Amino acid sequence: MTDTNTKPREIVNHSPFRKDVPGAAPKTFKSDFERQVFESVRERADRPIQASGSVVTVPQQGDTPASYRATLVSEVVERTNLAGAGSLLAQASDMGALENVVFSAAMATPEAQGRLAPIVTVDRAGREITEWVGDKKQWLKPFVATPQIGAFCDERGRFQRTPVLL
């Protein structure tokens, strides 16, 4: 049963590769420096966010760079295979060390799930570059031949130990 009164989640496009949800009260930045500080926090978390498939909110009113950093880490923790990381996040004294553990686990999540995850970045020239992380067998499957069991013969009917490509 779906509720028809719920508003669909709007997506804010900051750039072609980043789509964040605006949240209840998006932050209005007072200066370019303040915006750049939040963007650097978001940029550090961008690859793990894309690899884990998380959807995060833009900075909200009252957020500091440290609280926004903790919000991003908690969003990534929800989508990774870390058991008990939520309690670690609450009592984290060294946010940098916890961030490294969570982000490395997020980058390993697609491989653990047996899937490929696209990570799209944009270089200085504005070109989109897609890098794939995860299980390499997923993209190799169409190119792998099925193994053949039994004796192999050449065109004259002589048995061969291995198949010969003609």
Buried (B, 14 or more C-beta within 10 A) or exposed (E): EEEEEEEEEEEEEEEEBBEBEBBEEBBEBEEEEBBEBBBEBBEBBBBBBBBBBBEBBBBBEEBEBEEBBBBBBBBBBEBBEBEEBEEBBEEBEEEEEBBEBBBEBBBBBBBEBEEBBEBBBEEEEEEEEEEBBBBEEBEEEEEEEEEEEEEEEEEEEEEEEEEEEE
